[in-house]
Amino acid sequence: MIIRDTGAGFGSDPEGLFNAFYTTKHEGMGIGLSVSRSIIESHKGRIWAEANDGQGTTFVFELPEHQSLEAELQRQMQLGAGRHSPGTAPD
């Protein structure tokens, strides 16, 4: 997903935008992008910011393709299959 704004933009450190309590707004709290990054990363995604040509910033985030619960359980079972000998209980 790509989101573009036409605000003041940012300085030379786009990663600083995602720090808790960083804000460019007089009345801002500075937690929105920090919380957004935490949520996106908890879903194994990523978010970043790029300066626009001219004014503003472009924010981009990507999330991995959704995997069904059944596919995830099968993957977990395959990962665990090599951990113990047949006929013994897993750790």
C-alpha positions in Angstrom: 0.0 0.0 0.0 1.3 3.5 -0.8 0.2 6.7 1.0 1.4 10.1 -0.2 1.0 13.4 1.6 1.8 17.0 0.8 3.0 18.1 4.2 6.3 19.6 5.2 8.2 16.3 4.6 11.1 15.1 6.8 14.7 15.9 7.2 17.6 13.6 6.3 16.5 10.7 8.6 13.3 8.9 7.4 13.8 6.2 10.1 13.4 8.9 12.8 9.7 9.3 11.7 9.0 6.0 13.2 10.4 6.7 16.7 7.9 7.0 19.5 7.0 10.6 20.3 8.6 12.1 17.2 6.2 14.7 15.7 6.4 17.6 13.3 2.9 18.8 14.4 2.5 21.4 17.1 -0.4 19.4 18.7 0.9 16.0 17.7 1.6 13.1 20.1 4.1 11.3 17.8 2.8 7.8 18.3 0.9 7.0 15.1 3.8 5.9 12.9 5.5 4.1 15.8 2.4 2.1 16.5 1.8 1.5 12.8 5.3 0.0 12.4 4.8 -2.2 15.5 1.6 -3.6 14.1 2.9 -4.1 10.6 6.1 -5.8 11.8 4.1 -8.1 14.1 2.5 -9.4 10.9 5.9 -9.9 9.4 5.6 -6.8 7.1 7.6 -3.7 6.7 7.0 0.0 6.4 9.2 2.8 5.2 9.1 6.5 4.1 10.5 8.2 1.0 10.7 11.9 0.3 8.5 13.1 -2.5 9.9 15.2 -5.4 8.9 18.6 -4.0 6.8 18.7 -0.9 5.6 15.8 1.3 6.3 12.2 2.0 5.4 8.8 0.6 4.8 6.0 3.0 4.9 2.4 1.8 4.0 -0.8 3.6 4.0 -4.4 2.6 2.5 -7.4 4.3 3.1 -11.0 3.4 0.4 -13.0 1.6 -2.1 -14.5 4.1 -1.6 -18.2 4.9 -4.5 -20.3 6.0 -4.4 -21.7 9.5 -4.4 -25.3 8.1 -1.3 -24.4 5.9 0.5 -22.9 8.9 -0.3 -26.0 11.1 1.1 -28.3 8.4 4.2 -26.1 8.1 4.7 -26.2 11.9 4.3 -30.0 11.9 6.9 -30.4 9.2 9.3 -28.2 11.1 8.8 -30.3 14.2 8.9 -33.7 12.5 12.7 -33.8 12.5 13.0 -33.0 16.2 12.2 -36.5 17.6 12.5 -40.1 16.7 9.4 -42.0 15.5 7.5 -43.5 18.4 8.7 -40.9 20.9 6.9 -37.9 22.2 8.1 -34.5 21.0 9.8 -32.2 23.5 
